[in-house]
Amino acid sequence: MHTKIIFFDMDGVLTVEKSCWHYVHSKLGVDNSINYQKYVKKEITYEEFFKLDINLWISMFGEMRKETVVNILKQIRIRDCVSDLIKILRNEHIRSIIISGGISWLADYIKEKYSFDEAYANEILTDGHGYIIPEGKIKVIPDKKNLIIKDIVKKYNVKKEETISVGDSTGDYSMYMETGKFFSFNTDDVNIKKISSGNIDKNLMEIIRYID
């Protein structure tokens, strides 16, 4: 059955950096480890975690413009093969879609630069003057990406068996649940490797071998 859509996680798959959130935190000199542990232990929701992370920036720097964070995000290295890979997929009439729990400003940048068909990630909101506020539009819960995939598959009227997903972490198990094939990429996560239809170690371009 011909592949019609490939869903890509962003952080650690399309980017060399494992987490765009962590990258911004490190560049700004803030530590979110306490908030992260609370989220992992389910003491706070993802929405609360999201807001607390942004509050870390505001509490340290006060007013912060969107452009400050966007400029940091644009420093994140994108894998060298992404441009060629998306060109091949477009020539094969295969849609490429980003689904990430990361920051939408980076996902949108990658989408536009490399001509992905769609991108879903989480948007940080700003006030009327362009300053960041601790609110957002949560489109992707990291461990519930299957909900987005289900809607997209329905929108394009394709079958589950006509879809592929690529991820690198335990949270991407939800992608495996809702796509015909799931491939792990550049990961040491044993659980993710076990469920994968194939494990790609370094070159994302290898996904081409698995396209029907």
LOKOLVO-907593 format. One line per 2 residues: number of its first residue (from 1); their letters; for each residue z, x, y of N, C-alpha, C. Coordinates in Angstrom, 2 decimals, decimal comma, always signed. Example, Ala and Ser with C-alpha at 12.3 -4.5 7.8 and 13.67 -1.06 7.14 Angstrom:
// residues 2
1) as) +7,80 +13,19 -5,69 +7,80 +12,30 -4,50 +7,80 +13,20 -3,30 ~ +7,08 +12,85 -2,25 +7,14 +13,67 -1,06 +7,87 +12,90 +0,03
END
This chain:
// residues 212
1) mh) +0,00 +0,85 -1,20 +0,00 +0,00 +0,00 +0,00 +0,88 +1,25 ~ -0,87 +0,60 +2,18 -1,06 +1,45 +3,35 +0,16 +1,40 +4,29
3) tk) +0,60 +2,57 +4,70 +1,71 +2,66 +5,66 +1,26 +2,16 +7,02 ~ +2,05 +1,29 +7,63 +1,68 +0,73 +8,93 +2,65 +1,10 +10,05
5) ii) +3,89 +1,40 +9,70 +4,87 +1,80 +10,72 +5,76 +2,92 +10,17 ~ +6,02 +3,92 +11,01 +7,03 +4,92 +10,69 +8,10 +4,86 +11,78
7) ff) +9,33 +4,68 +11,35 +10,48 +4,65 +12,26 +11,16 +6,02 +12,26 ~ +11,37 +6,56 +13,44 +11,98 +7,88 +13,58 +13,34 +7,78 +14,27
9) dm) +14,37 +8,37 +13,65 +15,58 +8,67 +14,39 +15,19 +9,73 +15,42 ~ +15,94 +9,82 +16,51 +15,59 +10,78 +17,55 +16,38 +12,07 +17,46
11) dg) +17,69 +11,99 +17,63 +18,53 +13,19 +17,69 +18,56 +13,91 +16,34 ~ +18,15 +15,17 +16,34 +18,14 +15,95 +15,12 +16,87 +15,81 +14,31
13) vl) +16,06 +14,81 +14,63 +14,77 +14,61 +13,94 +13,63 +14,98 +14,89 ~ +13,49 +14,26 +15,96 +12,47 +14,60 +16,96 +12,93 +15,74 +17,86
15) tv) +14,25 +15,86 +18,00 +14,80 +16,93 +18,84 +15,50 +17,97 +17,97 ~ +15,55 +19,19 +18,46 +16,29 +20,25 +17,77 +17,79 +20,00 +17,92
17) ek) +18,19 +19,53 +19,06 +19,60 +19,19 +19,32 +20,01 +18,01 +18,45 ~ +21,18 +18,12 +17,80 +21,65 +17,08 +16,90 +22,12 +15,82 +17,62
19) sc) +22,57 +15,96 +18,86 +23,06 +14,80 +19,61 +22,81 +14,98 +21,09 ~ +22,04 +14,07 +21,68 +21,80 +14,17 +23,13 +23,08 +13,88 +23,91
21) wh) +23,94 +13,01 +23,36 +25,23 +12,75 +24,01 +26,06 +14,03 +24,06 ~ +26,15 +14,71 +22,93 +26,94 +15,95 +22,88 +26,35 +17,00 +23,82
23) yv) +25,02 +17,04 +23,89 +24,35 +18,01 +24,75 +24,74 +17,79 +26,22 ~ +24,70 +16,54 +26,64 +25,08 +16,22 +28,03 +26,55 +16,55 +28,26
25) hs) +27,41 +16,16 +27,32 +28,84 +16,47 +27,46 +29,06 +17,97 +27,63 ~ +28,39 +18,77 +26,80 +28,60 +20,21 +26,86 +28,10 +20,80 +28,17
27) kl) +26,98 +20,29 +28,67 +26,44 +20,77 +29,93 +27,35 +20,40 +31,11 ~ +28,01 +19,25 +30,99 +28,90 +18,80 +32,07 +30,32 +19,32 +31,89
29) gv) +30,59 +19,91 +30,74 +31,91 +20,49 +30,51 +32,99 +19,48 +30,19 ~ +32,62 +18,39 +29,52 +33,61 +17,38 +29,13 +33,71 +17,33 +27,61
31) dn) +34,85 +16,85 +27,12 +35,12 +16,79 +25,68 +35,38 +15,35 +25,26 ~ +34,54 +14,83 +24,37 +34,68 +13,44 +23,94 +35,26 +13,32 +22,53
33) si) +35,83 +14,40 +22,01 +36,28 +14,42 +20,62 +37,34 +13,37 +20,32 ~ +38,22 +13,09 +21,25 +39,25 +12,07 +21,04 +38,60 +10,69 +20,91
35) ny) +37,69 +10,38 +21,82 +36,98 +9,10 +21,76 +36,18 +8,98 +20,46 ~ +35,55 +10,10 +20,07 +34,74 +10,08 +18,85 +35,59 +9,78 +17,62
37) qk) +36,75 +10,40 +17,54 +37,63 +10,16 +16,40 +38,11 +8,71 +16,36 ~ +38,36 +8,14 +17,53 +38,76 +6,74 +17,58 +37,65 +5,84 +17,06
39) yv) +36,40 +6,19 +17,41 +35,26 +5,40 +16,95 +35,07 +5,54 +15,44 ~ +35,16 +6,77 +14,94 +34,99 +7,02 +13,51 +36,06 +6,26 +12,71
41) kk) +37,27 +6,19 +13,25 +38,37 +5,51 +12,57 +38,34 +4,00 +12,81 ~ +37,31 +3,55 +13,54 +37,13 +2,13 +13,86 +38,27 +1,56 +14,69
43) ei) +38,87 +2,43 +15,49 +39,91 +1,98 +16,42 +39,30 +1,39 +17,69 ~ +38,05 +1,76 +17,95 +37,31 +1,20 +19,07 +35,90 +0,84 +18,60
45) ty) +35,27 -0,09 +19,30 +33,90 -0,47 +18,97 +32,93 +0,56 +19,54 ~ +31,65 +0,45 +19,11 +30,65 +1,35 +19,66 +30,50 +1,12 +21,17
47) ee) +30,56 -0,13 +21,59 +30,45 -0,45 +23,01 +31,57 +0,22 +23,82 ~ +32,77 +0,20 +23,28 +33,90 +0,84 +23,96 +33,72 +2,35 +23,99
49) ff) +33,25 +2,90 +22,88 +32,98 +4,34 +22,80 +31,95 +4,75 +23,84 ~ +30,89 +3,96 +23,96 +29,82 +4,18 +24,93 +30,38 +4,26 +26,35
51) kl) +31,19 +3,29 +26,71 +31,75 +3,23 +28,07 +32,73 +4,38 +28,33 ~ +33,54 +4,70 +27,34 +34,51 +5,79 +27,50 +33,81 +7,13 +27,72
53) di) +32,69 +7,35 +27,02 +31,94 +8,58 +27,21 +31,42 +8,71 +28,63 ~ +30,88 +7,63 +29,16 +30,36 +7,67 +30,53 +31,51 +7,86 +31,53
55) nl) +32,63 +7,25 +31,24 +33,79 +7,41 +32,12 +34,26 +8,85 +32,19 ~ +34,04 +9,61 +31,12 +34,39 +11,03 +31,15 +33,62 +11,75 +32,25
57) wi) +32,33 +11,43 +32,38 +31,52 +12,06 +33,42 +32,00 +11,66 +34,81 ~ +32,22 +10,35 +34,97 +32,61 +9,84 +36,29 +33,97 +10,35 +36,70
59) sm) +34,92 +10,42 +35,75 +36,27 +10,88 +36,09 +36,27 +12,34 +36,51 ~ +35,33 +13,12 +35,99 +35,28 +14,54 +36,34 +34,48 +14,78 +37,62
61) fg) +33,39 +14,04 +37,80 +32,49 +14,34 +38,91 +32,42 +13,27 +39,99 ~ +33,09 +12,14 +39,75 +32,99 +11,05 +40,71 +31,61 +10,43 +40,64
63) em) +30,97 +10,22 +41,76 +29,63 +9,64 +41,75 +28,61 +10,59 +41,12 ~ +27,81 +10,04 +40,23 +26,79 +10,85 +39,56 +25,50 +10,06 +39,49
65) rk) +24,44 +10,66 +39,96 +23,16 +9,97 +39,98 +22,49 +10,06 +38,61 ~ +21,67 +9,08 +38,33 +20,90 +9,04 +37,09 +20,10 +10,31 +36,90
67) et) +19,50 +10,80 +37,98 +18,62 +11,98 +37,88 +19,36 +13,20 +37,34 ~ +20,66 +13,29 +37,61 +21,45 +14,42 +37,13 +21,43 +14,47 +35,60
69) vv) +21,65 +13,32 +34,98 +21,67 +13,24 +33,52 +20,26 +13,37 +32,95 ~ +19,29 +12,73 +33,58 +17,90 +12,81 +33,11 +17,42 +14,26 +33,10
71) ni) +17,75 +15,02 +34,13 +17,34 +16,42 +34,20 +17,98 +17,25 +33,09 ~ +19,21 +16,92 +32,71 +19,85 +17,60 +31,59 +19,15 +17,24 +30,28
73) lk) +18,86 +15,96 +30,11 +18,21 +15,50 +28,88 +16,84 +16,14 +28,69 ~ +16,14 +16,37 +29,78 +14,80 +16,95 +29,69 +14,83 +18,42 +29,28
75) qi) +16,03 +19,01 +29,26 +16,17 +20,39 +28,80 +16,24 +20,48 +27,27 ~ +16,45 +19,34 +26,64 +16,55 +19,31 +25,18 +15,19 +19,61 +24,56
77) ri) +15,18 +20,52 +23,63 +13,92 +20,94 +23,00 +13,41 +19,89 +22,01 ~ +12,16 +19,52 +22,17 +11,49 +18,61 +21,24 +10,78 +19,46 +20,19
79) rd) +10,78 +19,01 +18,96 +10,16 +19,80 +17,90 +8,67 +20,01 +18,19 ~ +8,21 +21,22 +17,93 +6,86 +21,63 +18,31 +5,76 +20,75 +17,69
81) cv) +6,02 +20,19 +16,51 +4,97 +19,47 +15,79 +4,82 +18,02 +16,23 ~ +5,71 +17,52 +17,07 +5,72 +16,09 +17,39 +4,40 +15,62 +17,99
83) sd) +3,86 +16,38 +18,91 +2,61 +15,97 +19,56 +1,48 +15,80 +18,54 ~ +1,29 +16,79 +17,68 +0,22 +16,73 +16,68 +0,49 +15,62 +15,66
85) li) +1,74 +15,45 +15,29 +2,09 +14,42 +14,31 +1,74 +13,03 +14,82 ~ +2,10 +12,73 +16,05 +1,83 +11,39 +16,59 +0,33 +11,16 +16,77
87) ki) -0,41 +12,20 +17,10 -1,87 +12,07 +17,20 -2,46 +11,69 +15,86 ~ -1,98 +12,31 +14,80 -2,47 +12,00 +13,45 -2,14 +10,55 +13,08
89) lr) -0,92 +10,14 +13,37 -0,51 +8,77 +13,05 -1,36 +7,75 +13,81 ~ -1,64 +8,03 +15,05 -2,46 +7,11 +15,85 -3,88 +7,03 +15,27
91) ne) -4,41 +8,16 +14,85 -5,75 +8,17 +14,25 -5,79 +7,38 +12,95 ~ -4,63 +7,33 +12,26 -4,52 +6,58 +11,01 -4,09 +5,13 +11,25
93) hi) -3,98 +4,76 +12,52 -3,55 +3,40 +12,91 -2,16 +3,06 +12,37 ~ -1,29 +4,06 +12,41 +0,10 +3,89 +11,99 +0,98 +3,91 +13,24
95) rs) +1,76 +2,87 +13,43 +2,65 +2,81 +14,59 +3,82 +3,78 +14,41 ~ +4,20 +4,43 +15,49 +5,35 +5,34 +15,50 +6,41 +4,76 +16,45
97) ii) +7,61 +4,56 +15,93 +8,65 +3,89 +16,70 +9,96 +4,68 +16,61 ~ +10,56 +4,94 +17,76 +11,84 +5,63 +17,85 +12,97 +4,60 +17,81
99) is) +13,95 +4,84 +16,93 +15,16 +4,01 +16,93 +16,36 +4,95 +16,93 ~ +17,12 +4,92 +18,02 +18,17 +5,92 +18,19 +19,42 +5,33 +18,84
101) gg) +20,56 +5,82 +18,41 +21,81 +5,49 +19,08 +22,03 +6,38 +20,29 ~ +21,04 +7,20 +20,60 +21,12 +8,11 +21,74 +20,82 +7,42 +23,06
103) is) +20,56 +8,22 +24,06 +20,38 +7,72 +25,43 +18,92 +7,33 +25,65 ~ +18,71 +6,14 +26,17 +17,35 +5,63 +26,33 +16,50 +6,47 +27,28
105) wl) +17,12 +7,14 +28,23 +16,35 +7,94 +29,18 +15,61 +9,06 +28,44 ~ +16,20 +9,62 +27,40 +15,52 +10,64 +26,61 +14,48 +10,00 +25,69
107) ad) +14,84 +8,91 +25,05 +13,91 +8,22 +24,15 +12,66 +7,77 +24,91 ~ +12,85 +7,23 +26,10 +11,70 +6,78 +26,91 +10,83 +7,95 +27,34
109) yi) +11,48 +9,07 +27,67 +10,75 +10,27 +28,07 +9,87 +10,77 +26,91 ~ +10,44 +10,82 +25,71 +9,69 +11,26 +24,53 +8,56 +10,28 +24,21
111) ke) +8,88 +9,00 +24,31 +7,87 +7,97 +24,04 +6,65 +8,16 +24,95 ~ +6,89 +8,32 +26,24 +5,78 +8,44 +27,18 +5,03 +9,76 +27,03
113) ky) +5,78 +10,83 +26,81 +5,14 +12,15 +26,73 +4,27 +12,30 +25,49 ~ +4,72 +11,72 +24,38 +4,02 +11,94 +23,12 +3,30 +10,68 +22,59
115) sf) +3,33 +9,62 +23,37 +2,60 +8,38 +23,04 +3,10 +7,67 +21,79 ~ +4,42 +7,62 +21,62 +4,98 +6,74 +20,60 +4,68 +5,30 +21,01
117) de) +4,64 +4,42 +20,04 +4,33 +3,02 +20,35 +5,50 +2,29 +20,99 ~ +6,71 +2,56 +20,51 +7,89 +1,91 +21,06 +9,09 +2,84 +20,94
119) ay) +10,12 +2,57 +21,72 +11,37 +3,33 +21,63 +12,54 +2,40 +21,89 ~ +13,53 +2,47 +21,02 +14,75 +1,68 +21,16 +15,94 +2,62 +21,17
121) an) +16,71 +2,57 +22,24 +17,91 +3,39 +22,37 +18,83 +2,69 +23,36 ~ +19,90 +3,35 +23,76 +20,92 +2,68 +24,57 +20,87 +3,13 +26,03
123) ei) +20,79 +2,15 +26,90 +20,57 +2,41 +28,32 +21,88 +2,45 +29,10 ~ +22,06 +3,51 +29,86 +23,18 +3,61 +30,79 +22,76 +2,92 +32,08
125) lt) +23,62 +2,07 +32,61 +23,28 +1,33 +33,82 +23,69 +2,08 +35,09 ~ +23,03 +1,74 +36,17 +23,34 +2,33 +37,48 +23,55 +1,22 +38,50
127) dg) +24,21 +1,57 +39,60 +24,39 +0,59 +40,66 +23,15 +0,54 +41,55 ~ +23,23 -0,22 +42,63 +22,08 -0,38 +43,51 +21,65 +0,87 +44,23
129) hg) +22,49 +1,90 +44,18 +22,17 +3,16 +44,85 +21,77 +4,26 +43,87 ~ +21,64 +3,89 +42,60 +21,21 +4,87 +41,60 +22,32 +5,70 +41,00
131) yi) +23,57 +5,27 +41,22 +24,70 +6,01 +40,65 +25,11 +5,38 +39,31 ~ +25,44 +6,22 +38,37 +25,83 +5,77 +37,03 +27,12 +4,96 +37,07
133) ip) +27,13 +3,89 +36,31 +28,35 +3,10 +36,13 +28,67 +3,04 +34,63 ~ +29,95 +2,82 +34,27 +30,33 +2,83 +32,85 +29,98 +1,53 +32,13
135) eg) +28,73 +1,16 +32,22 +28,23 -0,04 +31,56 +26,86 +0,30 +30,96 ~ +26,43 -0,49 +30,01 +25,12 -0,21 +29,43 +24,51 -1,38 +28,71
137) ki) +23,27 -1,22 +28,33 +22,57 -2,18 +27,48 +22,50 -1,56 +26,09 ~ +23,35 -2,04 +25,20 +23,42 -1,50 +23,85 +22,36 -2,18 +22,99
139) kv) +21,31 -1,46 +22,70 +20,23 -1,99 +21,87 +20,35 -1,54 +20,42 ~ +20,98 -0,38 +20,20 +21,04 +0,20 +18,86 +22,46 +0,63 +18,52
141) ip) +23,10 -0,08 +17,61 +24,36 +0,40 +17,04 +23,96 +1,45 +16,01 ~ +24,50 +2,67 +16,09 +24,01 +3,77 +15,24 +23,92 +3,46 +13,75
143) dk) +24,87 +2,72 +13,20 +24,82 +2,44 +11,76 +24,26 +1,05 +11,44 ~ +23,57 +0,44 +12,43 +22,96 -0,87 +12,20 +21,50 -0,90 +12,68
145) kn) +20,81 +0,21 +12,46 +19,41 +0,29 +12,88 +18,53 -0,68 +12,10 ~ +19,00 -1,09 +10,93 +18,24 -2,04 +10,12 +17,98 -3,36 +10,85
147) li) +18,88 -3,74 +11,75 +18,70 -4,98 +12,50 +17,48 -4,89 +13,41 ~ +17,30 -3,74 +14,04 +16,13 -3,53 +14,90 +14,86 -3,48 +14,05
149) ik) +14,92 -2,75 +12,96 +13,75 -2,62 +12,08 +13,31 -3,97 +11,56 ~ +14,27 -4,78 +11,17 +13,94 -6,12 +10,64 +13,17 -6,94 +11,66
151) di) +13,59 -6,88 +12,92 +12,89 -7,63 +13,98 +11,49 -7,09 +14,22 ~ +11,34 -5,77 +14,19 +10,04 -5,16 +14,45 +9,06 -5,47 +13,32
153) vk) +9,52 -5,38 +12,09 +8,68 -5,70 +10,94 +8,17 -7,14 +11,02 ~ +9,06 -8,02 +11,45 +8,68 -9,43 +11,60 +7,68 -9,59 +12,74
155) ky) +7,92 -8,87 +13,84 +7,03 -8,98 +15,00 +5,60 -8,56 +14,67 ~ +5,45 -7,51 +13,90 +4,12 -7,00 +13,57 +3,58 -7,57 +12,25
157) nv) +4,36 -8,44 +11,64 +3,94 -9,12 +10,41 +3,51 -8,12 +9,33 ~ +4,36 -7,13 +9,10 +4,11 -6,17 +8,04 +5,17 -6,32 +6,96
159) kk) +4,88 -5,80 +5,80 +5,82 -5,86 +4,69 +6,73 -4,63 +4,70 ~ +7,91 -4,81 +4,16 +8,86 -3,70 +4,06 +8,21 -2,50 +3,38
161) ee) +7,42 -2,76 +2,34 +6,77 -1,70 +1,57 +5,74 -0,92 +2,38 ~ +5,38 -1,43 +3,55 +4,39 -0,77 +4,41 +5,06 +0,06 +5,51
163) ti) +6,36 +0,29 +5,36 +7,11 +1,02 +6,38 +7,81 +2,24 +5,80 ~ +7,99 +3,23 +6,65 +8,70 +4,47 +6,31 +9,71 +4,74 +7,42
165) sv) +10,84 +5,33 +7,07 +11,79 +5,77 +8,10 +12,23 +7,20 +7,83 ~ +12,61 +7,88 +8,91 +13,04 +9,28 +8,82 +14,35 +9,45 +9,57
167) gd) +15,36 +9,99 +8,90 +16,67 +10,19 +9,53 +17,35 +11,44 +9,03 ~ +18,52 +11,73 +9,61 +19,19 +12,98 +9,24 +20,70 +12,86 +9,04
169) st) +21,25 +11,64 +9,15 +22,70 +11,51 +9,07 +23,10 +10,25 +8,32 ~ +24,37 +10,18 +7,97 +24,88 +9,04 +7,22 +24,59 +7,72 +7,93
171) gd) +24,64 +7,73 +9,25 +24,37 +6,52 +10,02 +22,97 +5,97 +9,80 ~ +22,07 +6,83 +9,31 +20,69 +6,41 +9,09 +20,49 +5,71 +7,74
173) ys) +21,57 +5,52 +7,00 +21,51 +4,75 +5,76 +20,94 +3,36 +6,03 ~ +21,25 +2,82 +7,21 +20,76 +1,49 +7,57 +19,24 +1,45 +7,67
175) my) +18,61 +2,58 +7,99 +17,15 +2,65 +8,04 +16,59 +2,56 +6,61 ~ +17,26 +3,23 +5,69 +16,89 +3,19 +4,28 +16,91 +1,76 +3,75
177) me) +17,88 +0,98 +4,19 +18,05 -0,38 +3,71 +16,86 -1,28 +4,01 ~ +16,17 -1,02 +5,12 +15,19 -2,00 +5,62 +13,76 -1,48 +5,61
179) tg) +13,53 -0,27 +5,06 +12,16 +0,26 +5,00 +11,76 +0,57 +3,56 ~ +10,45 +0,63 +3,35 +9,94 +0,86 +2,00 +10,33 +2,21 +1,44
181) kf) +10,25 +3,24 +2,30 +10,66 +4,59 +1,90 +11,48 +5,21 +3,03 ~ +12,47 +5,99 +2,64 +13,28 +6,72 +3,61 +13,23 +8,20 +3,27
183) fs) +13,04 +9,04 +4,30 +13,00 +10,48 +4,09 +14,07 +11,14 +4,95 ~ +14,82 +12,01 +4,32 +15,81 +12,78 +5,08 +15,13 +14,01 +5,66
185) fn) +15,59 +14,41 +6,84 +14,98 +15,57 +7,50 +16,06 +16,52 +8,02 ~ +15,93 +17,79 +7,64 +16,76 +18,84 +8,21 +18,24 +18,48 +8,17
187) td) +18,73 +18,10 +7,00 +20,12 +17,66 +6,91 +20,84 +18,31 +5,73 ~ +22,16 +18,47 +5,89 +23,01 +18,93 +4,80 +23,81 +17,77 +4,22
189) dv) +23,53 +16,56 +4,70 +24,26 +15,37 +4,26 +23,82 +15,01 +2,83 ~ +24,71 +15,26 +1,88 +24,39 +15,04 +0,47 +24,08 +13,58 +0,18
191) ni) +24,84 +12,68 +0,79 +24,64 +11,25 +0,54 +23,28 +10,77 +1,01 ~ +22,84 +11,27 +2,15 +21,53 +10,91 +2,68 +20,42 +11,47 +1,79
193) kk) +20,61 +12,68 +1,31 +19,61 +13,28 +0,42 +19,47 +12,50 -0,88 ~ +20,57 +11,95 -1,36 +20,55 +11,22 -2,63 +19,70 +9,95 -2,56
195) is) +19,71 +9,28 -1,42 +18,97 +8,03 -1,30 +17,54 +8,23 -0,84 ~ +17,22 +9,45 -0,46 +15,91 +9,73 +0,12 +14,79 +9,74 -0,91
197) sg) +13,62 +9,28 -0,49 +12,42 +9,37 -1,33 +11,88 +10,79 -1,35 ~ +12,34 +11,60 -0,41 +11,95 +13,00 -0,31 +12,74 +13,67 +0,77
199) ni) +13,04 +14,94 +0,60 +13,82 +15,69 +1,58 +12,94 +16,72 +2,26 ~ +12,81 +16,59 +3,57 +11,99 +17,51 +4,37 +12,94 +18,47 +5,07
201) dk) +12,74 +19,76 +4,85 +13,72 +20,72 +5,34 +13,53 +21,14 +6,79 ~ +12,32 +21,52 +7,17 +12,16 +22,11 +8,50 +10,99 +21,55 +9,31
203) nl) +9,86 +21,32 +8,66 +8,66 +20,92 +9,40 +8,44 +19,41 +9,26 ~ +8,66 +18,69 +10,34 +8,52 +17,24 +10,32 +7,10 +16,80 +9,97
205) me) +6,15 +17,67 +10,19 +4,76 +17,36 +9,87 +4,56 +17,06 +8,38 ~ +5,50 +17,49 +7,56 +5,39 +17,26 +6,12 +5,42 +15,76 +5,77
207) ii) +5,87 +14,93 +6,69 +5,90 +13,49 +6,42 +4,49 +12,97 +6,13 ~ +3,47 +13,66 +6,62 +2,09 +13,24 +6,40 +1,78 +13,18 +4,91
209) ry) +2,39 +14,05 +4,12 +2,12 +14,08 +2,67 +2,53 +12,79 +1,97 ~ +3,44 +12,06 +2,60 +3,99 +10,87 +1,95 +3,38 +9,56 +2,43
211) id) +2,41 +9,68 +3,33 +1,76 +8,47 +3,85 +0,73 +7,96 +2,86 ~ +0,79 +6,68 +2,57 -0,17 +6,07 +1,63 -1,48 +5,77 +2,34
END
